[in-house]
Amino acid sequence: MFIKVYTRDNEHLKDVLADKIQAINGISRTETFISLDVLVDRQLPMIETGS
């Protein structure tokens, strides 16, 4: 079975794997692949700094 999970950072990924996925009955192990080529389209606020 393959699932795709988006997490905020590596710490969040660790928490999702340990606390959520591995807690499911029948899951005996996981294998993780991290994709660095995924473009995430996020709308970030513009922060104006005084110069």
mmCIF entry with sequence, helices, sheets and N, C-alpha, C, O atoms, coordinates in Angstrom:
data_MODEL
# 
_entry.id   MODEL 
# 
_entity.id                         1 
_entity.type                       polymer 
_entity.pdbx_number_of_molecules   1 
# 
_entity_poly.entity_id                      1 
_entity_poly.type                           'polypeptide(L)' 
_entity_poly.nstd_linkage                   no 
_entity_poly.nstd_monomer                   no 
_entity_poly.pdbx_seq_one_letter_code       MFIKVYTRDNEHLKDVLADKIQAINGISRTETFISLDVLVDRQLPMIETGS 
_entity_poly.pdbx_seq_one_letter_code_can   MFIKVYTRDNEHLKDVLADKIQAINGISRTETFISLDVLVDRQLPMIETGS 
_entity_poly.pdbx_strand_id                 A 
# 
loop_
_entity_poly_seq.entity_id 
_entity_poly_seq.num 
_entity_poly_seq.mon_id 
_entity_poly_seq.hetero 
1 1  MET n 
1 2  PHE n 
1 3  ILE n 
1 4  LYS n 
1 5  VAL n 
1 6  TYR n 
1 7  THR n 
1 8  ARG n 
1 9  ASP n 
1 10 ASN n 
1 11 GLU n 
1 12 HIS n 
1 13 LEU n 
1 14 LYS n 
1 15 ASP n 
1 16 VAL n 
1 17 LEU n 
1 18 ALA n 
1 19 ASP n 
1 20 LYS n 
1 21 ILE n 
1 22 GLN n 
1 23 ALA n 
1 24 ILE n 
1 25 ASN n 
1 26 GLY n 
1 27 ILE n 
1 28 SER n 
1 29 ARG n 
1 30 THR n 
1 31 GLU n 
1 32 THR n 
1 33 PHE n 
1 34 ILE n 
1 35 SER n 
1 36 LEU n 
1 37 ASP n 
1 38 VAL n 
1 39 LEU n 
1 40 VAL n 
1 41 ASP n 
1 42 ARG n 
1 43 GLN n 
1 44 LEU n 
1 45 PRO n 
1 46 MET n 
1 47 ILE n 
1 48 GLU n 
1 49 THR n 
1 50 GLY n 
1 51 SER n 
# 
_struct_asym.id          A 
_struct_asym.entity_id   1 
# 
loop_
_struct_conf.conf_type_id 
_struct_conf.id 
_struct_conf.pdbx_PDB_helix_id 
_struct_conf.beg_label_comp_id 
_struct_conf.beg_label_asym_id 
_struct_conf.beg_label_seq_id 
_struct_conf.pdbx_beg_PDB_ins_code 
_struct_conf.end_label_comp_id 
_struct_conf.end_label_asym_id 
_struct_conf.end_label_seq_id 
_struct_conf.pdbx_end_PDB_ins_code 
_struct_conf.beg_auth_comp_id 
_struct_conf.beg_auth_asym_id 
_struct_conf.beg_auth_seq_id 
_struct_conf.end_auth_comp_id 
_struct_conf.end_auth_asym_id 
_struct_conf.end_auth_seq_id 
_struct_conf.pdbx_PDB_helix_class 
_struct_conf.details 
_struct_conf.pdbx_PDB_helix_length 
HELX_P HELX_P1 AA1 ASN A 10 ? ASP A 15 ? ASN A 10 ASP A 15 1 ? 6 
HELX_P HELX_P2 AA2 VAL A 16 ? ILE A 21 ? VAL A 16 ILE A 21 3 ? 6 
# 
_struct_conf_type.id          HELX_P 
_struct_conf_type.criteria    ? 
_struct_conf_type.reference   ? 
# 
loop_
_atom_site.group_PDB 
_atom_site.id 
_atom_site.type_symbol 
_atom_site.label_atom_id 
_atom_site.label_alt_id 
_atom_site.label_comp_id 
_atom_site.label_asym_id 
_atom_site.label_entity_id 
_atom_site.label_seq_id 
_atom_site.pdbx_PDB_ins_code 
_atom_site.Cartn_x 
_atom_site.Cartn_y 
_atom_site.Cartn_z 
_atom_site.occupancy 
_atom_site.B_iso_or_equiv 
_atom_site.pdbx_formal_charge 
_atom_site.auth_seq_id 
_atom_site.auth_comp_id 
_atom_site.auth_asym_id 
_atom_site.auth_atom_id 
_atom_site.pdbx_PDB_model_num 
ATOM 1   N N  . MET A 1 1  ? 0.840  -1.152 0.000  1.00 0.00 ? 1  MET A N  1 
ATOM 2   C CA . MET A 1 1  ? 0.000  0.000  0.000  1.00 0.00 ? 1  MET A CA 1 
ATOM 3   C C  . MET A 1 1  ? 0.899  1.233  0.000  1.00 0.00 ? 1  MET A C  1 
ATOM 4   O O  . MET A 1 1  ? 1.902  1.283  0.713  1.00 0.00 ? 1  MET A O  1 
ATOM 5   N N  . PHE A 1 2  ? 0.533  2.219  -0.802 1.00 0.00 ? 2  PHE A N  1 
ATOM 6   C CA . PHE A 1 2  ? 1.240  3.489  -0.833 1.00 0.00 ? 2  PHE A CA 1 
ATOM 7   C C  . PHE A 1 2  ? 0.281  4.597  -0.419 1.00 0.00 ? 2  PHE A C  1 
ATOM 8   O O  . PHE A 1 2  ? -0.877 4.623  -0.835 1.00 0.00 ? 2  PHE A O  1 
ATOM 9   N N  . ILE A 1 3  ? 0.781  5.509  0.405  1.00 0.00 ? 3  ILE A N  1 
ATOM 10  C CA . ILE A 1 3  ? 0.022  6.709  0.710  1.00 0.00 ? 3  ILE A CA 1 
ATOM 11  C C  . ILE A 1 3  ? 0.952  7.907  0.549  1.00 0.00 ? 3  ILE A C  1 
ATOM 12  O O  . ILE A 1 3  ? 2.161  7.807  0.761  1.00 0.00 ? 3  ILE A O  1 
ATOM 13  N N  . LYS A 1 4  ? 0.372  9.027  0.175  1.00 0.00 ? 4  LYS A N  1 
ATOM 14  C CA . LYS A 1 4  ? 1.149  10.254 0.046  1.00 0.00 ? 4  LYS A CA 1 
ATOM 15  C C  . LYS A 1 4  ? 0.764  11.153 1.211  1.00 0.00 ? 4  LYS A C  1 
ATOM 16  O O  . LYS A 1 4  ? -0.413 11.403 1.468  1.00 0.00 ? 4  LYS A O  1 
ATOM 17  N N  . VAL A 1 5  ? 1.794  11.634 1.911  1.00 0.00 ? 5  VAL A N  1 
ATOM 18  C CA . VAL A 1 5  ? 1.573  12.479 3.088  1.00 0.00 ? 5  VAL A CA 1 
ATOM 19  C C  . VAL A 1 5  ? 2.364  13.762 2.909  1.00 0.00 ? 5  VAL A C  1 
ATOM 20  O O  . VAL A 1 5  ? 3.546  13.729 2.568  1.00 0.00 ? 5  VAL A O  1 
ATOM 21  N N  . TYR A 1 6  ? 1.716  14.881 3.138  1.00 0.00 ? 6  TYR A N  1 
ATOM 22  C CA . TYR A 1 6  ? 2.395  16.176 3.131  1.00 0.00 ? 6  TYR A CA 1 
ATOM 23  C C  . TYR A 1 6  ? 2.535  16.635 4.578  1.00 0.00 ? 6  TYR A C  1 
ATOM 24  O O  . TYR A 1 6  ? 1.549  16.683 5.314  1.00 0.00 ? 6  TYR A O  1 
ATOM 25  N N  . THR A 1 7  ? 3.748  16.969 4.985  1.00 0.00 ? 7  THR A N  1 
ATOM 26  C CA . THR A 1 7  ? 3.981  17.435 6.353  1.00 0.00 ? 7  THR A CA 1 
ATOM 27  C C  . THR A 1 7  ? 4.727  18.764 6.323  1.00 0.00 ? 7  THR A C  1 
ATOM 28  O O  . THR A 1 7  ? 5.351  19.123 5.324  1.00 0.00 ? 7  THR A O  1 
ATOM 29  N N  . ARG A 1 8  ? 4.650  19.477 7.426  1.00 0.00 ? 8  ARG A N  1 
ATOM 30  C CA . ARG A 1 8  ? 5.290  20.792 7.523  1.00 0.00 ? 8  ARG A CA 1 
ATOM 31  C C  . ARG A 1 8  ? 6.808  20.702 7.478  1.00 0.00 ? 8  ARG A C  1 
ATOM 32  O O  . ARG A 1 8  ? 7.470  21.529 6.851  1.00 0.00 ? 8  ARG A O  1 
ATOM 33  N N  . ASP A 1 9  ? 7.355  19.689 8.148  1.00 0.00 ? 9  ASP A N  1 
ATOM 34  C CA . ASP A 1 9  ? 8.804  19.538 8.243  1.00 0.00 ? 9  ASP A CA 1 
ATOM 35  C C  . ASP A 1 9  ? 9.108  18.106 8.669  1.00 0.00 ? 9  ASP A C  1 
ATOM 36  O O  . ASP A 1 9  ? 8.196  17.294 8.826  1.00 0.00 ? 9  ASP A O  1 
ATOM 37  N N  . ASN A 1 10 ? 10.400 17.795 8.856  1.00 0.00 ? 10 ASN A N  1 
ATOM 38  C CA . ASN A 1 10 ? 10.797 16.430 9.211  1.00 0.00 ? 10 ASN A CA 1 
ATOM 39  C C  . ASN A 1 10 ? 10.256 15.999 10.569 1.00 0.00 ? 10 ASN A C  1 
ATOM 40  O O  . ASN A 1 10 ? 9.895  14.836 10.752 1.00 0.00 ? 10 ASN A O  1 
ATOM 41  N N  . GLU A 1 11 ? 10.199 16.921 11.516 1.00 0.00 ? 11 GLU A N  1 
ATOM 42  C CA . GLU A 1 11 ? 9.679  16.603 12.850 1.00 0.00 ? 11 GLU A CA 1 
ATOM 43  C C  . GLU A 1 11 ? 8.197  16.218 12.765 1.00 0.00 ? 11 GLU A C  1 
ATOM 44  O O  . GLU A 1 11 ? 7.756  15.271 13.416 1.00 0.00 ? 11 GLU A O  1 
ATOM 45  N N  . HIS A 1 12 ? 7.447  16.955 11.966 1.00 0.00 ? 12 HIS A N  1 
ATOM 46  C CA . HIS A 1 12 ? 6.026  16.649 11.772 1.00 0.00 ? 12 HIS A CA 1 
ATOM 47  C C  . HIS A 1 12 ? 5.878  15.281 11.094 1.00 0.00 ? 12 HIS A C  1 
ATOM 48  O O  . HIS A 1 12 ? 5.000  14.501 11.464 1.00 0.00 ? 12 HIS A O  1 
ATOM 49  N N  . LEU A 1 13 ? 6.727  14.988 10.110 1.00 0.00 ? 13 LEU A N  1 
ATOM 50  C CA . LEU A 1 13 ? 6.704  13.681 9.452  1.00 0.00 ? 13 LEU A CA 1 
ATOM 51  C C  . LEU A 1 13 ? 6.946  12.567 10.457 1.00 0.00 ? 13 LEU A C  1 
ATOM 52  O O  . LEU A 1 13 ? 6.250  11.552 10.445 1.00 0.00 ? 13 LEU A O  1 
ATOM 53  N N  . LYS A 1 14 ? 7.931  12.755 11.328 1.00 0.00 ? 14 LYS A N  1 
ATOM 54  C CA . LYS A 1 14 ? 8.223  11.753 12.362 1.00 0.00 ? 14 LYS A CA 1 
ATOM 55  C C  . LYS A 1 14 ? 7.009  11.528 13.263 1.00 0.00 ? 14 LYS A C  1 
ATOM 56  O O  . LYS A 1 14 ? 6.675  10.389 13.587 1.00 0.00 ? 14 LYS A O  1 
ATOM 57  N N  . ASP A 1 15 ? 6.358  12.608 13.663 1.00 0.00 ? 15 ASP A N  1 
ATOM 58  C CA . ASP A 1 15 ? 5.170  12.500 14.511 1.00 0.00 ? 15 ASP A CA 1 
ATOM 59  C C  . ASP A 1 15 ? 4.028  11.771 13.808 1.00 0.00 ? 15 ASP A C  1 
ATOM 60  O O  . ASP A 1 15 ? 3.360  10.928 14.407 1.00 0.00 ? 15 ASP A O  1 
ATOM 61  N N  . VAL A 1 16 ? 3.808  12.099 12.540 1.00 0.00 ? 16 VAL A N  1 
ATOM 62  C CA . VAL A 1 16 ? 2.738  11.440 11.776 1.00 0.00 ? 16 VAL A CA 1 
ATOM 63  C C  . VAL A 1 16 ? 3.021  9.947  11.654 1.00 0.00 ? 16 VAL A C  1 
ATOM 64  O O  . VAL A 1 16 ? 2.127  9.125  11.853 1.00 0.00 ? 16 VAL A O  1 
ATOM 65  N N  . LEU A 1 17 ? 4.256  9.598  11.329 1.00 0.00 ? 17 LEU A N  1 
ATOM 66  C CA . LEU A 1 17 ? 4.605  8.182  11.185 1.00 0.00 ? 17 LEU A CA 1 
ATOM 67  C C  . LEU A 1 17 ? 4.460  7.430  12.507 1.00 0.00 ? 17 LEU A C  1 
ATOM 68  O O  . LEU A 1 17 ? 3.833  6.371  12.556 1.00 0.00 ? 17 LEU A O  1 
ATOM 69  N N  . ALA A 1 18 ? 5.032  7.971  13.564 1.00 0.00 ? 18 ALA A N  1 
ATOM 70  C CA . ALA A 1 18 ? 5.053  7.273  14.859 1.00 0.00 ? 18 ALA A CA 1 
ATOM 71  C C  . ALA A 1 18 ? 3.689  7.272  15.545 1.00 0.00 ? 18 ALA A C  1 
ATOM 72  O O  . ALA A 1 18 ? 3.264  6.249  16.081 1.00 0.00 ? 18 ALA A O  1 
ATOM 73  N N  . ASP A 1 19 ? 3.010  8.404  15.529 1.00 0.00 ? 19 ASP A N  1 
ATOM 74  C CA . ASP A 1 19 ? 1.780  8.536  16.315 1.00 0.00 ? 19 ASP A CA 1 
ATOM 75  C C  . ASP A 1 19 ? 0.515  8.152  15.563 1.00 0.00 ? 19 ASP A C  1 
ATOM 76  O O  . ASP A 1 19 ? -0.475 7.761  16.182 1.00 0.00 ? 19 ASP A O  1 
ATOM 77  N N  . LYS A 1 20 ? 0.530  8.255  14.251 1.00 0.00 ? 20 LYS A N  1 
ATOM 78  C CA . LYS A 1 20 ? -0.692 8.005  13.472 1.00 0.00 ? 20 LYS A CA 1 
ATOM 79  C C  . LYS A 1 20 ? -0.609 6.702  12.670 1.00 0.00 ? 20 LYS A C  1 
ATOM 80  O O  . LYS A 1 20 ? -1.404 5.785  12.874 1.00 0.00 ? 20 LYS A O  1 
ATOM 81  N N  . ILE A 1 21 ? 0.349  6.636  11.772 1.00 0.00 ? 21 ILE A N  1 
ATOM 82  C CA . ILE A 1 21 ? 0.388  5.511  10.829 1.00 0.00 ? 21 ILE A CA 1 
ATOM 83  C C  . ILE A 1 21 ? 0.793  4.213  11.513 1.00 0.00 ? 21 ILE A C  1 
ATOM 84  O O  . ILE A 1 21 ? 0.139  3.189  11.317 1.00 0.00 ? 21 ILE A O  1 
ATOM 85  N N  . GLN A 1 22 ? 1.857  4.233  12.312 1.00 0.00 ? 22 GLN A N  1 
ATOM 86  C CA . GLN A 1 22 ? 2.307  2.997  12.958 1.00 0.00 ? 22 GLN A CA 1 
ATOM 87  C C  . GLN A 1 22 ? 1.371  2.559  14.082 1.00 0.00 ? 22 GLN A C  1 
ATOM 88  O O  . GLN A 1 22 ? 1.485  1.439  14.579 1.00 0.00 ? 22 GLN A O  1 
ATOM 89  N N  . ALA A 1 23 ? 0.453  3.428  14.484 1.00 0.00 ? 23 ALA A N  1 
ATOM 90  C CA . ALA A 1 23 ? -0.525 3.066  15.513 1.00 0.00 ? 23 ALA A CA 1 
ATOM 91  C C  . ALA A 1 23 ? -1.706 2.281  14.933 1.00 0.00 ? 23 ALA A C  1 
ATOM 92  O O  . ALA A 1 23 ? -2.542 1.784  15.688 1.00 0.00 ? 23 ALA A O  1 
ATOM 93  N N  . ILE A 1 24 ? -1.784 2.164  13.609 1.00 0.00 ? 24 ILE A N  1 
ATOM 94  C CA . ILE A 1 24 ? -2.876 1.434  12.957 1.00 0.00 ? 24 ILE A CA 1 
ATOM 95  C C  . ILE A 1 24 ? -2.611 -0.061 13.075 1.00 0.00 ? 24 ILE A C  1 
ATOM 96  O O  . ILE A 1 24 ? -1.519 -0.531 12.756 1.00 0.00 ? 24 ILE A O  1 
ATOM 97  N N  . ASN A 1 25 ? -3.614 -0.807 13.533 1.00 0.00 ? 25 ASN A N  1 
ATOM 98  C CA . ASN A 1 25 ? -3.481 -2.266 13.625 1.00 0.00 ? 25 ASN A CA 1 
ATOM 99  C C  . ASN A 1 25 ? -3.153 -2.850 12.260 1.00 0.00 ? 25 ASN A C  1 
ATOM 100 O O  . ASN A 1 25 ? -3.790 -2.500 11.266 1.00 0.00 ? 25 ASN A O  1 
ATOM 101 N N  . GLY A 1 26 ? -2.172 -3.732 12.204 1.00 0.00 ? 26 GLY A N  1 
ATOM 102 C CA . GLY A 1 26 ? -1.778 -4.370 10.960 1.00 0.00 ? 26 GLY A CA 1 
ATOM 103 C C  . GLY A 1 26 ? -0.569 -3.727 10.303 1.00 0.00 ? 26 GLY A C  1 
ATOM 104 O O  . GLY A 1 26 ? 0.049  -4.331 9.426  1.00 0.00 ? 26 GLY A O  1 
ATOM 105 N N  . ILE A 1 27 ? -0.220 -2.516 10.710 1.00 0.00 ? 27 ILE A N  1 
ATOM 106 C CA . ILE A 1 27 ? 0.978  -1.860 10.169 1.00 0.00 ? 27 ILE A CA 1 
ATOM 107 C C  . ILE A 1 27 ? 2.175  -2.358 10.973 1.00 0.00 ? 27 ILE A C  1 
ATOM 108 O O  . ILE A 1 27 ? 2.272  -2.112 12.175 1.00 0.00 ? 27 ILE A O  1 
ATOM 109 N N  . SER A 1 28 ? 3.080  -3.057 10.304 1.00 0.00 ? 28 SER A N  1 
ATOM 110 C CA . SER A 1 28 ? 4.236  -3.602 11.009 1.00 0.00 ? 28 SER A CA 1 
ATOM 111 C C  . SER A 1 28 ? 5.499  -2.790 10.760 1.00 0.00 ? 28 SER A C  1 
ATOM 112 O O  . SER A 1 28 ? 6.424  -2.811 11.573 1.00 0.00 ? 28 SER A O  1 
ATOM 113 N N  . ARG A 1 29 ? 5.544  -2.064 9.620  1.00 0.00 ? 29 ARG A N  1 
ATOM 114 C CA . ARG A 1 29 ? 6.697  -1.227 9.331  1.00 0.00 ? 29 ARG A CA 1 
ATOM 115 C C  . ARG A 1 29 ? 6.305  -0.204 8.279  1.00 0.00 ? 29 ARG A C  1 
ATOM 116 O O  . ARG A 1 29 ? 5.281  -0.336 7.607  1.00 0.00 ? 29 ARG A O  1 
ATOM 117 N N  . THR A 1 30 ? 7.138  0.815  8.151  1.00 0.00 ? 30 THR A N  1 
ATOM 118 C CA . THR A 1 30 ? 6.935  1.830  7.119  1.00 0.00 ? 30 THR A CA 1 
ATOM 119 C C  . THR A 1 30 ? 8.247  2.083  6.407  1.00 0.00 ? 30 THR A C  1 
ATOM 120 O O  . THR A 1 30 ? 9.321  1.831  6.952  1.00 0.00 ? 30 THR A O  1 
ATOM 121 N N  . GLU A 1 31 ? 8.153  2.576  5.200  1.00 0.00 ? 31 GLU A N  1 
ATOM 122 C CA . GLU A 1 31 ? 9.321  2.991  4.436  1.00 0.00 ? 31 GLU A CA 1 
ATOM 123 C C  . GLU A 1 31 ? 8.981  4.370  3.878  1.00 0.00 ? 31 GLU A C  1 
ATOM 124 O O  . GLU A 1 31 ? 7.887  4.574  3.353  1.00 0.00 ? 31 GLU A O  1 
ATOM 125 N N  . THR A 1 32 ? 9.902  5.307  3.988  1.00 0.00 ? 32 THR A N  1 
ATOM 126 C CA . THR A 1 32 ? 9.632  6.685  3.625  1.00 0.00 ? 32 THR A CA 1 
ATOM 127 C C  . THR A 1 32 ? 10.504 7.127  2.455  1.00 0.00 ? 32 THR A C  1 
ATOM 128 O O  . THR A 1 32 ? 11.714 6.902  2.440  1.00 0.00 ? 32 THR A O  1 
ATOM 129 N N  . PHE A 1 33 ? 9.867  7.756  1.483  1.00 0.00 ? 33 PHE A N  1 
ATOM 130 C CA . PHE A 1 33 ? 10.562 8.386  0.365  1.00 0.00 ? 33 PHE A CA 1 
ATOM 131 C C  . PHE A 1 33 ? 10.235 9.868  0.421  1.00 0.00 ? 33 PHE A C  1 
ATOM 132 O O  . PHE A 1 33 ? 9.067  10.246 0.515  1.00 0.00 ? 33 PHE A O  1 
ATOM 133 N N  . ILE A 1 34 ? 11.245 10.698 0.364  1.00 0.00 ? 34 ILE A N  1 
ATOM 134 C CA . ILE A 1 34 ? 11.034 12.141 0.403  1.00 0.00 ? 34 ILE A CA 1 
ATOM 135 C C  . ILE A 1 34 ? 11.309 12.701 -0.982 1.00 0.00 ? 34 ILE A C  1 
ATOM 136 O O  . ILE A 1 34 ? 12.368 12.459 -1.561 1.00 0.00 ? 34 ILE A O  1 
ATOM 137 N N  . SER A 1 35 ? 10.357 13.445 -1.505 1.00 0.00 ? 35 SER A N  1 
ATOM 138 C CA . SER A 1 35 ? 10.499 14.044 -2.820 1.00 0.00 ? 35 SER A CA 1 
ATOM 139 C C  . SER A 1 35 ? 10.894 15.506 -2.678 1.00 0.00 ? 35 SER A C  1 
ATOM 140 O O  . SER A 1 35 ? 10.178 16.294 -2.060 1.00 0.00 ? 35 SER A O  1 
ATOM 141 N N  . LEU A 1 36 ? 12.019 15.859 -3.243 1.00 0.00 ? 36 LEU A N  1 
ATOM 142 C CA . LEU A 1 36 ? 12.481 17.239 -3.200 1.00 0.00 ? 36 LEU A CA 1 
ATOM 143 C C  . LEU A 1 36 ? 12.016 18.034 -4.415 1.00 0.00 ? 36 LEU A C  1 
ATOM 144 O O  . LEU A 1 36 ? 12.187 19.252 -4.460 1.00 0.00 ? 36 LEU A O  1 
ATOM 145 N N  . ASP A 1 37 ? 11.431 17.358 -5.398 1.00 0.00 ? 37 ASP A N  1 
ATOM 146 C CA . ASP A 1 37 ? 11.007 18.013 -6.632 1.00 0.00 ? 37 ASP A CA 1 
ATOM 147 C C  . ASP A 1 37 ? 9.554  18.458 -6.610 1.00 0.00 ? 37 ASP A C  1 
ATOM 148 O O  . ASP A 1 37 ? 9.047  18.944 -7.621 1.00 0.00 ? 37 ASP A O  1 
ATOM 149 N N  . VAL A 1 38 ? 8.880  18.306 -5.495 1.00 0.00 ? 38 VAL A N  1 
ATOM 150 C CA . VAL A 1 38 ? 7.474  18.674 -5.415 1.00 0.00 ? 38 VAL A CA 1 
ATOM 151 C C  . VAL A 1 38 ? 7.363  20.171 -5.181 1.00 0.00 ? 38 VAL A C  1 
ATOM 152 O O  . VAL A 1 38 ? 7.900  20.704 -4.211 1.00 0.00 ? 38 VAL A O  1 
ATOM 153 N N  . LEU A 1 39 ? 6.663  20.833 -6.078 1.00 0.00 ? 39 LEU A N  1 
ATOM 154 C CA . LEU A 1 39 ? 6.422  22.257 -5.930 1.00 0.00 ? 39 LEU A CA 1 
ATOM 155 C C  . LEU A 1 39 ? 5.139  22.447 -5.142 1.00 0.00 ? 39 LEU A C  1 
ATOM 156 O O  . LEU A 1 39 ? 4.076  21.979 -5.550 1.00 0.00 ? 39 LEU A O  1 
ATOM 157 N N  . VAL A 1 40 ? 5.239  23.125 -4.026 1.00 0.00 ? 40 VAL A N  1 
ATOM 158 C CA . VAL A 1 40 ? 4.076  23.386 -3.190 1.00 0.00 ? 40 VAL A CA 1 
ATOM 159 C C  . VAL A 1 40 ? 3.678  24.835 -3.423 1.00 0.00 ? 40 VAL A C  1 
ATOM 160 O O  . VAL A 1 40 ? 4.459  25.751 -3.165 1.00 0.00 ? 40 VAL A O  1 
ATOM 161 N N  . ASP A 1 41 ? 2.459  25.036 -3.913 1.00 0.00 ? 41 ASP A N  1 
ATOM 162 C CA . ASP A 1 41 ? 1.955  26.381 -4.178 1.00 0.00 ? 41 ASP A CA 1 
ATOM 163 C C  . ASP A 1 41 ? 1.309  26.912 -2.915 1.00 0.00 ? 41 ASP A C  1 
ATOM 164 O O  . ASP A 1 41 ? 0.202  26.512 -2.554 1.00 0.00 ? 41 ASP A O  1 
ATOM 165 N N  . ARG A 1 42 ? 2.011  27.818 -2.243 1.00 0.00 ? 42 ARG A N  1 
ATOM 166 C CA . ARG A 1 42 ? 1.507  28.393 -0.998 1.00 0.00 ? 42 ARG A CA 1 
ATOM 167 C C  . ARG A 1 42 ? 1.398  29.893 -1.159 1.00 0.00 ? 42 ARG A C  1 
ATOM 168 O O  . ARG A 1 42 ? 2.276  30.543 -1.725 1.00 0.00 ? 42 ARG A O  1 
ATOM 169 N N  . GLN A 1 43 ? 0.329  30.417 -0.662 1.00 0.00 ? 43 GLN A N  1 
ATOM 170 C CA . GLN A 1 43 ? 0.151  31.856 -0.660 1.00 0.00 ? 43 GLN A CA 1 
ATOM 171 C C  . GLN A 1 43 ? 0.708  32.378 0.657  1.00 0.00 ? 43 GLN A C  1 
ATOM 172 O O  . GLN A 1 43 ? 0.119  32.152 1.714  1.00 0.00 ? 43 GLN A O  1 
ATOM 173 N N  . LEU A 1 44 ? 1.828  33.069 0.600  1.00 0.00 ? 44 LEU A N  1 
ATOM 174 C CA . LEU A 1 44 ? 2.462  33.594 1.802  1.00 0.00 ? 44 LEU A CA 1 
ATOM 175 C C  . LEU A 1 44 ? 2.219  35.093 1.877  1.00 0.00 ? 44 LEU A C  1 
ATOM 176 O O  . LEU A 1 44 ? 2.270  35.789 0.863  1.00 0.00 ? 44 LEU A O  1 
ATOM 177 N N  . PRO A 1 45 ? 1.956  35.586 3.076  1.00 0.00 ? 45 PRO A N  1 
ATOM 178 C CA . PRO A 1 45 ? 1.741  37.022 3.209  1.00 0.00 ? 45 PRO A CA 1 
ATOM 179 C C  . PRO A 1 45 ? 3.049  37.795 2.993  1.00 0.00 ? 45 PRO A C  1 
ATOM 180 O O  . PRO A 1 45 ? 4.128  37.333 3.364  1.00 0.00 ? 45 PRO A O  1 
ATOM 181 N N  . MET A 1 46 ? 2.929  38.953 2.401  1.00 0.00 ? 46 MET A N  1 
ATOM 182 C CA . MET A 1 46 ? 4.080  39.831 2.219  1.00 0.00 ? 46 MET A CA 1 
ATOM 183 C C  . MET A 1 46 ? 4.289  40.605 3.505  1.00 0.00 ? 46 MET A C  1 
ATOM 184 O O  . MET A 1 46 ? 3.353  41.215 4.022  1.00 0.00 ? 46 MET A O  1 
ATOM 185 N N  . ILE A 1 47 ? 5.487  40.587 4.018  1.00 0.00 ? 47 ILE A N  1 
ATOM 186 C CA . ILE A 1 47 ? 5.810  41.317 5.238  1.00 0.00 ? 47 ILE A CA 1 
ATOM 187 C C  . ILE A 1 47 ? 6.687  42.493 4.849  1.00 0.00 ? 47 ILE A C  1 
ATOM 188 O O  . ILE A 1 47 ? 7.771  42.324 4.289  1.00 0.00 ? 47 ILE A O  1 
ATOM 189 N N  . GLU A 1 48 ? 6.201  43.688 5.154  1.00 0.00 ? 48 GLU A N  1 
ATOM 190 C CA . GLU A 1 48 ? 6.944  44.885 4.827  1.00 0.00 ? 48 GLU A CA 1 
ATOM 191 C C  . GLU A 1 48 ? 7.829  45.271 5.996  1.00 0.00 ? 48 GLU A C  1 
ATOM 192 O O  . GLU A 1 48 ? 7.361  45.395 7.128  1.00 0.00 ? 48 GLU A O  1 
ATOM 193 N N  . THR A 1 49 ? 9.106  45.458 5.719  1.00 0.00 ? 49 THR A N  1 
ATOM 194 C CA . THR A 1 49 ? 10.034 45.874 6.771  1.00 0.00 ? 49 THR A CA 1 
ATOM 195 C C  . THR A 1 49 ? 10.395 47.327 6.560  1.00 0.00 ? 49 THR A C  1 
ATOM 196 O O  . THR A 1 49 ? 10.500 47.791 5.424  1.00 0.00 ? 49 THR A O  1 
ATOM 197 N N  . GLY A 1 50 ? 10.581 48.033 7.634  1.00 0.00 ? 50 GLY A N  1 
ATOM 198 C CA . GLY A 1 50 ? 10.958 49.439 7.528  1.00 0.00 ? 50 GLY A CA 1 
ATOM 199 C C  . GLY A 1 50 ? 12.423 49.582 7.166  1.00 0.00 ? 50 GLY A C  1 
ATOM 200 O O  . GLY A 1 50 ? 13.292 49.089 7.886  1.00 0.00 ? 50 GLY A O  1 
ATOM 201 N N  . SER A 1 51 ? 12.710 50.256 6.050  1.00 0.00 ? 51 SER A N  1 
ATOM 202 C CA . SER A 1 51 ? 14.108 50.466 5.639  1.00 0.00 ? 51 SER A CA 1 
ATOM 203 C C  . SER A 1 51 ? 14.408 51.942 5.592  1.00 0.00 ? 51 SER A C  1 
ATOM 204 O O  . SER A 1 51 ? 15.529 52.334 5.269  1.00 0.00 ? 51 SER A O  1 
# 
